[in-house]
Amino acid sequence: MTGVLYDRVALIGLGLIGSSLAHVIRREKLAKTIAGHARSAETRETARRIGLVDEIHESAAKAVKDADLVILCTPLGAYGKLAEEIGPRLKAGATVSDVGSVKGAVVRDVGPHMPANVHFIPGHPVAGTEQSGPESGFAELFTNRWCILTPLPDSDAAAVARLEKFWRASGSNVEKMNPDHHDMVLAITSHLPHLIAYNIVATAADIEDVTNSEVIKFSAGGFRDFTRIAASDPTMWRDVFLNNKDAVLDTLGRFSEDLSVLQRAIRWGDGETLFNLFTRSREIRRSIIAAGQETAAPDFGRRPDTPSPREAGRGRGPREGAGG
Amino acid sequence: MTGVLYDRVALIGLGLIGSSLAHVIRREKLAKTIAGHARSAETRETARRIGLVDEIHESAAKAVKDADLVILCTPLGAYGKLAEEIGPRLKAGATVSDVGSVKGAVVRDVGPHMPANVHFIPGHPVAGTEQSGPESGFAELFTNRWCILTPLPDSDAAAVARLEKFWRASGSNVEKMNPDHHDMVLAITSHLPHLIAYNIVATAADIEDVTNSEVIKFSAGGFRDFTRIAASDPTMWRDVFLNNKDAVLDTLGRFSEDLSVLQRAIRWGDGETLFNLFTRSREIRRSIIAAGQETAAPDFGRRPDTPSPREAGRGRGPREGAGG
């Protein structure tokens, strides 16, 4: 047990990440008091009902009062205005961090509003599910995942070390890098995959020759894998793409180039190019499994929620299929 | 229990689908004898060692002798030659089917070699995992999945009904459609998703500014979801793309058009277009879950293979994250 790292923590935003932080802070007793803020009355009401945090504030400025650690957990588009609002109310010596999926834009939007006597250390836990809202959080979300911190050149080393300790206590591994590199790494590992997934779901929904009911029925052929991340929060993802434009357009350009090569190989019946490219991909998945970032069970270890009567009572549940 | 539907079944090819068929035929006692053929000596040896089928034949022609049902379970590219080889050895009145992911090409390649006294009924179980080989099969693979049959205009109704009964007994739902429609439906629900997944894995592997080790480490941001289907069998998938060229190029053209719209929205900061498109996708995933083709558990219900000591012994295992 790490023990209390910050007497008072303020979580600004109570969606999947904010609520998961509340759970893990409590489980690990990393703070004495957790204050929470959510813009929507409905979210505040739900948070109150499930006892998510110790105090719920309608005003972000009031939520950060006397807080030793403030974490912005809203979609990125709200950061600038929030920073302007809370800046003057921050406690001297407080640490301000965030969980946003883009870091250059956070430095740009939040940095100017931070008083000189506050430690501003942007962060990004690379973790999540396709679900959102204050009831979607759980304490294990960060276990074995990576949290990236992007301290600024003049960040106080002791404040960074304490924040690092906080994330490790929440179950994460921690890596530090500069904001621009973070934004390029995440463009390829997260932002482009989400864009592609959203896009293929739209393409499938619009195709005239195939009904939506057929797309749904036969989705086990591979399509359904894409729908998971395409079910992620639309506001959050709109803001990611608006705030990481250059890196996303760069990786998207590369993706489209590579796709043209495959397209040409299919058109000209070039089986060798296809085979060679398809062979490379297995190794990367093996490495991801070896690094503990993925399960080795076939089909992600999917289990159907309602096994057919035929299967009930068997020792091993049916594994669902995808492929073909 | 359905009981014996075909006295003797020959499985030509003993990979994921062939070996899963062997398991389910035995579990449901759908045949008295299962004969198997595999081209590779290694596969035959493995099948023998695990007792997968009753007889293993080095020659496909010998495997189909006296068989009442013959199912081609090899990659599509091998069908033509196999059909030529087994055609003259088929038992009068036998049913010949297959499990290939393309149906027009099967009619084209196999049809001409089928004697008039044989029932040729192409089929495709829309099921699979990213794993391959004779040890990857399991009897539950087809449970609650869809098997598509594409009978020809002159197919014998009783033979089609018996094959349908066979697939239902193996746990599948059955739908019938014509081969061309099958190929368009699968192009969007399976072939395009696989192509996109293979492509993004290649793009990520080649990007110079981000190391492969970073791609692996931070893959929980979304990328890892794509690596599952991109780990599928390269030979099988090469053959799918070579044999469903027109439908794949059609859907790929639509996908690229749609992607250009997103690209433009990002470049011009058009958040409304992004938000509206991202909002549509959730409904499709909900429908897939409601149709029993996907689990409702967050993150596919993934479980890490080796929970950290912190988690061991808890009632609820940690759920792994993806997103952000």
HADDOCK unambig.tbl for C-alpha pairs under 7 A between the chains (distance, minus, plus):
assign (segid A and resid 101 and name CA) (segid B and resid 324 and name CA) 5.51 0.50 0.50
assign (segid A and resid 126 and name CA) (segid B and resid 218 and name CA) 6.60 0.50 0.50
assign (segid A and resid 126 and name CA) (segid B and resid 220 and name CA) 6.47 0.50 0.50
assign (segid A and resid 126 and name CA) (segid B and resid 221 and name CA) 5.53 0.50 0.50
assign (segid A and resid 126 and name CA) (segid B and resid 324 and name CA) 5.91 0.50 0.50
assign (segid A and resid 127 and name CA) (segid B and resid 220 and name CA) 6.26 0.50 0.50
assign (segid A and resid 127 and name CA) (segid B and resid 221 and name CA) 6.20 0.50 0.50
assign (segid A and resid 127 and name CA) (segid B and resid 321 and name CA) 4.70 0.50 0.50
assign (segid A and resid 127 and name CA) (segid B and resid 322 and name CA) 5.15 0.50 0.50
assign (segid A and resid 127 and name CA) (segid B and resid 323 and name CA) 5.76 0.50 0.50
assign (segid A and resid 127 and name CA) (segid B and resid 324 and name CA) 6.15 0.50 0.50
assign (segid A and resid 128 and name CA) (segid B and resid 321 and name CA) 4.32 0.50 0.50
assign (segid A and resid 128 and name CA) (segid B and resid 322 and name CA) 4.52 0.50 0.50
assign (segid A and resid 128 and name CA) (segid B and resid 323 and name CA) 4.52 0.50 0.50
assign (segid A and resid 128 and name CA) (segid B and resid 324 and name CA) 6.02 0.50 0.50
assign (segid A and resid 129 and name CA) (segid B and resid 298 and name CA) 6.01 0.50 0.50
assign (segid A and resid 129 and name CA) (segid B and resid 299 and name CA) 5.56 0.50 0.50
assign (segid A and resid 129 and name CA) (segid B and resid 321 and name CA) 5.10 0.50 0.50
assign (segid A and resid 129 and name CA) (segid B and resid 322 and name CA) 5.04 0.50 0.50
assign (segid A and resid 129 and name CA) (segid B and resid 323 and name CA) 5.63 0.50 0.50
assign (segid A and resid 130 and name CA) (segid B and resid 298 and name CA) 6.54 0.50 0.50
assign (segid A and resid 130 and name CA) (segid B and resid 299 and name CA) 6.78 0.50 0.50
assign (segid A and resid 130 and name CA) (segid B and resid 323 and name CA) 6.73 0.50 0.50
assign (segid A and resid 131 and name CA) (segid B and resid 298 and name CA) 6.77 0.50 0.50
assign (segid A and resid 140 and name CA) (segid B and resid 318 and name CA) 5.20 0.50 0.50
assign (segid A and resid 140 and name CA) (segid B and resid 319 and name CA) 6.57 0.50 0.50
assign (segid A and resid 141 and name CA) (segid B and resid 319 and name CA) 6.46 0.50 0.50
assign (segid A and resid 141 and name CA) (segid B and resid 320 and name CA) 6.26 0.50 0.50
assign (segid A and resid 141 and name CA) (segid B and resid 321 and name CA) 5.91 0.50 0.50
assign (segid A and resid 146 and name CA) (segid B and resid 218 and name CA) 6.79 0.50 0.50
assign (segid A and resid 185 and name CA) (segid B and resid 210 and name CA) 5.81 0.50 0.50
assign (segid A and resid 188 and name CA) (segid B and resid 204 and name CA) 6.20 0.50 0.50
assign (segid A and resid 189 and name CA) (segid B and resid 215 and name CA) 5.90 0.50 0.50
assign (segid A and resid 189 and name CA) (segid B and resid 218 and name CA) 6.43 0.50 0.50
assign (segid A and resid 189 and name CA) (segid B and resid 219 and name CA) 5.48 0.50 0.50
assign (segid A and resid 189 and name CA) (segid B and resid 221 and name CA) 6.04 0.50 0.50
assign (segid A and resid 189 and name CA) (segid B and resid 222 and name CA) 6.39 0.50 0.50
assign (segid A and resid 189 and name CA) (segid B and resid 223 and name CA) 4.99 0.50 0.50
assign (segid A and resid 190 and name CA) (segid B and resid 221 and name CA) 4.57 0.50 0.50
assign (segid A and resid 190 and name CA) (segid B and resid 222 and name CA) 4.79 0.50 0.50
assign (segid A and resid 190 and name CA) (segid B and resid 223 and name CA) 5.74 0.50 0.50
assign (segid A and resid 190 and name CA) (segid B and resid 323 and name CA) 6.96 0.50 0.50
assign (segid A and resid 190 and name CA) (segid B and resid 324 and name CA) 6.82 0.50 0.50
assign (segid A and resid 193 and name CA) (segid B and resid 222 and name CA) 6.00 0.50 0.50
assign (segid A and resid 193 and name CA) (segid B and resid 223 and name CA) 5.64 0.50 0.50
assign (segid A and resid 194 and name CA) (segid B and resid 222 and name CA) 6.70 0.50 0.50
assign (segid A and resid 198 and name CA) (segid B and resid 278 and name CA) 6.19 0.50 0.50
assign (segid A and resid 198 and name CA) (segid B and resid 281 and name CA) 6.62 0.50 0.50
assign (segid A and resid 199 and name CA) (segid B and resid 258 and name CA) 6.62 0.50 0.50
assign (segid A and resid 199 and name CA) (segid B and resid 259 and name CA) 6.15 0.50 0.50
assign (segid A and resid 200 and name CA) (segid B and resid 255 and name CA) 6.34 0.50 0.50
assign (segid A and resid 201 and name CA) (segid B and resid 281 and name CA) 6.25 0.50 0.50
assign (segid A and resid 202 and name CA) (segid B and resid 281 and name CA) 6.99 0.50 0.50
assign (segid A and resid 203 and name CA) (segid B and resid 254 and name CA) 6.57 0.50 0.50
assign (segid A and resid 203 and name CA) (segid B and resid 255 and name CA) 5.65 0.50 0.50
assign (segid A and resid 203 and name CA) (segid B and resid 258 and name CA) 6.66 0.50 0.50
assign (segid A and resid 204 and name CA) (segid B and resid 188 and name CA) 6.18 0.50 0.50
assign (segid A and resid 210 and name CA) (segid B and resid 185 and name CA) 5.80 0.50 0.50
assign (segid A and resid 215 and name CA) (segid B and resid 189 and name CA) 5.90 0.50 0.50
assign (segid A and resid 216 and name CA) (segid B and resid 287 and name CA) 6.75 0.50 0.50
assign (segid A and resid 216 and name CA) (segid B and resid 288 and name CA) 5.13 0.50 0.50
assign (segid A and resid 217 and name CA) (segid B and resid 291 and name CA) 6.92 0.50 0.50
assign (segid A and resid 217 and name CA) (segid B and resid 293 and name CA) 6.96 0.50 0.50
assign (segid A and resid 218 and name CA) (segid B and resid 126 and name CA) 6.57 0.50 0.50
assign (segid A and resid 218 and name CA) (segid B and resid 146 and name CA) 6.78 0.50 0.50
assign (segid A and resid 218 and name CA) (segid B and resid 189 and name CA) 6.42 0.50 0.50
assign (segid A and resid 219 and name CA) (segid B and resid 189 and name CA) 5.48 0.50 0.50
assign (segid A and resid 220 and name CA) (segid B and resid 126 and name CA) 6.46 0.50 0.50
assign (segid A and resid 220 and name CA) (segid B and resid 127 and name CA) 6.22 0.50 0.50
assign (segid A and resid 220 and name CA) (segid B and resid 293 and name CA) 6.34 0.50 0.50
assign (segid A and resid 221 and name CA) (segid B and resid 126 and name CA) 5.52 0.50 0.50
assign (segid A and resid 221 and name CA) (segid B and resid 127 and name CA) 6.18 0.50 0.50
assign (segid A and resid 221 and name CA) (segid B and resid 189 and name CA) 6.03 0.50 0.50
assign (segid A and resid 221 and name CA) (segid B and resid 190 and name CA) 4.56 0.50 0.50
assign (segid A and resid 222 and name CA) (segid B and resid 189 and name CA) 6.37 0.50 0.50
assign (segid A and resid 222 and name CA) (segid B and resid 190 and name CA) 4.77 0.50 0.50
assign (segid A and resid 222 and name CA) (segid B and resid 193 and name CA) 5.99 0.50 0.50
assign (segid A and resid 222 and name CA) (segid B and resid 194 and name CA) 6.70 0.50 0.50
assign (segid A and resid 222 and name CA) (segid B and resid 229 and name CA) 6.78 0.50 0.50
assign (segid A and resid 223 and name CA) (segid B and resid 189 and name CA) 4.97 0.50 0.50
assign (segid A and resid 223 and name CA) (segid B and resid 190 and name CA) 5.73 0.50 0.50
assign (segid A and resid 223 and name CA) (segid B and resid 193 and name CA) 5.65 0.50 0.50
assign (segid A and resid 225 and name CA) (segid B and resid 225 and name CA) 6.70 0.50 0.50
assign (segid A and resid 227 and name CA) (segid B and resid 285 and name CA) 5.54 0.50 0.50
assign (segid A and resid 228 and name CA) (segid B and resid 285 and name CA) 6.95 0.50 0.50
assign (segid A and resid 229 and name CA) (segid B and resid 222 and name CA) 6.78 0.50 0.50
assign (segid A and resid 229 and name CA) (segid B and resid 323 and name CA) 6.77 0.50 0.50
assign (segid A and resid 230 and name CA) (segid B and resid 281 and name CA) 5.81 0.50 0.50
assign (segid A and resid 230 and name CA) (segid B and resid 282 and name CA) 6.83 0.50 0.50
assign (segid A and resid 231 and name CA) (segid B and resid 281 and name CA) 5.75 0.50 0.50
assign (segid A and resid 231 and name CA) (segid B and resid 282 and name CA) 4.39 0.50 0.50
assign (segid A and resid 231 and name CA) (segid B and resid 285 and name CA) 6.75 0.50 0.50
assign (segid A and resid 234 and name CA) (segid B and resid 275 and name CA) 5.61 0.50 0.50
assign (segid A and resid 234 and name CA) (segid B and resid 278 and name CA) 5.13 0.50 0.50
assign (segid A and resid 234 and name CA) (segid B and resid 279 and name CA) 5.68 0.50 0.50
assign (segid A and resid 235 and name CA) (segid B and resid 275 and name CA) 6.40 0.50 0.50
assign (segid A and resid 238 and name CA) (segid B and resid 271 and name CA) 5.99 0.50 0.50
assign (segid A and resid 238 and name CA) (segid B and resid 274 and name CA) 5.75 0.50 0.50
assign (segid A and resid 238 and name CA) (segid B and resid 275 and name CA) 5.62 0.50 0.50
assign (segid A and resid 241 and name CA) (segid B and resid 266 and name CA) 6.27 0.50 0.50
assign (segid A and resid 242 and name CA) (segid B and resid 266 and name CA) 6.12 0.50 0.50
assign (segid A and resid 242 and name CA) (segid B and resid 269 and name CA) 5.75 0.50 0.50
assign (segid A and resid 242 and name CA) (segid B and resid 271 and name CA) 6.91 0.50 0.50
assign (segid A and resid 245 and name CA) (segid B and resid 266 and name CA) 6.28 0.50 0.50
assign (segid A and resid 245 and name CA) (segid B and resid 267 and name CA) 6.60 0.50 0.50
assign (segid A and resid 254 and name CA) (segid B and resid 203 and name CA) 6.58 0.50 0.50
assign (segid A and resid 255 and name CA) (segid B and resid 200 and name CA) 6.35 0.50 0.50
assign (segid A and resid 255 and name CA) (segid B and resid 203 and name CA) 5.66 0.50 0.50
assign (segid A and resid 258 and name CA) (segid B and resid 199 and name CA) 6.64 0.50 0.50
assign (segid A and resid 258 and name CA) (segid B and resid 203 and name CA) 6.67 0.50 0.50
assign (segid A and resid 259 and name CA) (segid B and resid 199 and name CA) 6.17 0.50 0.50
assign (segid A and resid 266 and name CA) (segid B and resid 241 and name CA) 6.25 0.50 0.50
assign (segid A and resid 266 and name CA) (segid B and resid 242 and name CA) 6.10 0.50 0.50
assign (segid A and resid 266 and name CA) (segid B and resid 245 and name CA) 6.26 0.50 0.50
assign (segid A and resid 267 and name CA) (segid B and resid 245 and name CA) 6.60 0.50 0.50
assign (segid A and resid 269 and name CA) (segid B and resid 242 and name CA) 5.75 0.50 0.50
assign (segid A and resid 271 and name CA) (segid B and resid 238 and name CA) 5.99 0.50 0.50
assign (segid A and resid 271 and name CA) (segid B and resid 242 and name CA) 6.92 0.50 0.50
assign (segid A and resid 274 and name CA) (segid B and resid 238 and name CA) 5.75 0.50 0.50
assign (segid A and resid 275 and name CA) (segid B and resid 234 and name CA) 5.61 0.50 0.50
assign (segid A and resid 275 and name CA) (segid B and resid 235 and name CA) 6.39 0.50 0.50
assign (segid A and resid 275 and name CA) (segid B and resid 238 and name CA) 5.62 0.50 0.50
assign (segid A and resid 278 and name CA) (segid B and resid 198 and name CA) 6.19 0.50 0.50
assign (segid A and resid 278 and name CA) (segid B and resid 234 and name CA) 5.13 0.50 0.50
assign (segid A and resid 279 and name CA) (segid B and resid 234 and name CA) 5.67 0.50 0.50
assign (segid A and resid 281 and name CA) (segid B and resid 198 and name CA) 6.62 0.50 0.50
assign (segid A and resid 281 and name CA) (segid B and resid 201 and name CA) 6.26 0.50 0.50
assign (segid A and resid 281 and name CA) (segid B and resid 230 and name CA) 5.83 0.50 0.50
assign (segid A and resid 281 and name CA) (segid B and resid 231 and name CA) 5.76 0.50 0.50
assign (segid A and resid 282 and name CA) (segid B and resid 230 and name CA) 6.83 0.50 0.50
assign (segid A and resid 282 and name CA) (segid B and resid 231 and name CA) 4.39 0.50 0.50
assign (segid A and resid 285 and name CA) (segid B and resid 227 and name CA) 5.55 0.50 0.50
assign (segid A and resid 285 and name CA) (segid B and resid 228 and name CA) 6.95 0.50 0.50
assign (segid A and resid 285 and name CA) (segid B and resid 231 and name CA) 6.73 0.50 0.50
assign (segid A and resid 287 and name CA) (segid B and resid 216 and name CA) 6.77 0.50 0.50
assign (segid A and resid 288 and name CA) (segid B and resid 216 and name CA) 5.14 0.50 0.50
assign (segid A and resid 291 and name CA) (segid B and resid 217 and name CA) 6.94 0.50 0.50
assign (segid A and resid 293 and name CA) (segid B and resid 217 and name CA) 6.97 0.50 0.50
assign (segid A and resid 293 and name CA) (segid B and resid 220 and name CA) 6.33 0.50 0.50
assign (segid A and resid 294 and name CA) (segid B and resid 304 and name CA) 6.78 0.50 0.50
assign (segid A and resid 295 and name CA) (segid B and resid 302 and name CA) 6.75 0.50 0.50
assign (segid A and resid 295 and name CA) (segid B and resid 303 and name CA) 6.46 0.50 0.50
assign (segid A and resid 295 and name CA) (segid B and resid 304 and name CA) 5.27 0.50 0.50
assign (segid A and resid 295 and name CA) (segid B and resid 305 and name CA) 5.73 0.50 0.50
assign (segid A and resid 296 and name CA) (segid B and resid 305 and name CA) 6.88 0.50 0.50
assign (segid A and resid 298 and name CA) (segid B and resid 129 and name CA) 5.99 0.50 0.50
assign (segid A and resid 298 and name CA) (segid B and resid 130 and name CA) 6.53 0.50 0.50
assign (segid A and resid 298 and name CA) (segid B and resid 131 and name CA) 6.76 0.50 0.50
assign (segid A and resid 299 and name CA) (segid B and resid 129 and name CA) 5.56 0.50 0.50
assign (segid A and resid 299 and name CA) (segid B and resid 130 and name CA) 6.78 0.50 0.50
assign (segid A and resid 300 and name CA) (segid B and resid 300 and name CA) 6.57 0.50 0.50
assign (segid A and resid 300 and name CA) (segid B and resid 302 and name CA) 5.67 0.50 0.50
assign (segid A and resid 301 and name CA) (segid B and resid 302 and name CA) 5.91 0.50 0.50
assign (segid A and resid 302 and name CA) (segid B and resid 295 and name CA) 6.73 0.50 0.50
assign (segid A and resid 302 and name CA) (segid B and resid 300 and name CA) 5.67 0.50 0.50
assign (segid A and resid 302 and name CA) (segid B and resid 301 and name CA) 5.91 0.50 0.50
assign (segid A and resid 302 and name CA) (segid B and resid 302 and name CA) 6.77 0.50 0.50
assign (segid A and resid 303 and name CA) (segid B and resid 295 and name CA) 6.46 0.50 0.50
assign (segid A and resid 304 and name CA) (segid B and resid 294 and name CA) 6.76 0.50 0.50
assign (segid A and resid 304 and name CA) (segid B and resid 295 and name CA) 5.27 0.50 0.50
assign (segid A and resid 305 and name CA) (segid B and resid 295 and name CA) 5.79 0.50 0.50
assign (segid A and resid 305 and name CA) (segid B and resid 296 and name CA) 6.92 0.50 0.50
assign (segid A and resid 318 and name CA) (segid B and resid 140 and name CA) 5.10 0.50 0.50
assign (segid A and resid 319 and name CA) (segid B and resid 140 and name CA) 6.44 0.50 0.50
assign (segid A and resid 319 and name CA) (segid B and resid 141 and name CA) 6.38 0.50 0.50
assign (segid A and resid 320 and name CA) (segid B and resid 141 and name CA) 6.26 0.50 0.50
assign (segid A and resid 321 and name CA) (segid B and resid 127 and name CA) 4.72 0.50 0.50
assign (segid A and resid 321 and name CA) (segid B and resid 128 and name CA) 4.35 0.50 0.50
assign (segid A and resid 321 and name CA) (segid B and resid 129 and name CA) 5.11 0.50 0.50
assign (segid A and resid 321 and name CA) (segid B and resid 141 and name CA) 5.91 0.50 0.50
assign (segid A and resid 322 and name CA) (segid B and resid 127 and name CA) 5.15 0.50 0.50
assign (segid A and resid 322 and name CA) (segid B and resid 128 and name CA) 4.51 0.50 0.50
assign (segid A and resid 322 and name CA) (segid B and resid 129 and name CA) 5.01 0.50 0.50
assign (segid A and resid 323 and name CA) (segid B and resid 127 and name CA) 5.79 0.50 0.50
assign (segid A and resid 323 and name CA) (segid B and resid 128 and name CA) 4.52 0.50 0.50
assign (segid A and resid 323 and name CA) (segid B and resid 129 and name CA) 5.60 0.50 0.50
assign (segid A and resid 323 and name CA) (segid B and resid 130 and name CA) 6.70 0.50 0.50
assign (segid A and resid 323 and name CA) (segid B and resid 190 and name CA) 6.94 0.50 0.50
assign (segid A and resid 323 and name CA) (segid B and resid 229 and name CA) 6.73 0.50 0.50
assign (segid A and resid 324 and name CA) (segid B and resid 101 and name CA) 5.58 0.50 0.50
assign (segid A and resid 324 and name CA) (segid B and resid 126 and name CA) 5.95 0.50 0.50
assign (segid A and resid 324 and name CA) (segid B and resid 127 and name CA) 6.15 0.50 0.50
assign (segid A and resid 324 and name CA) (segid B and resid 128 and name CA) 5.95 0.50 0.50
assign (segid A and resid 324 and name CA) (segid B and resid 190 and name CA) 6.80 0.50 0.50
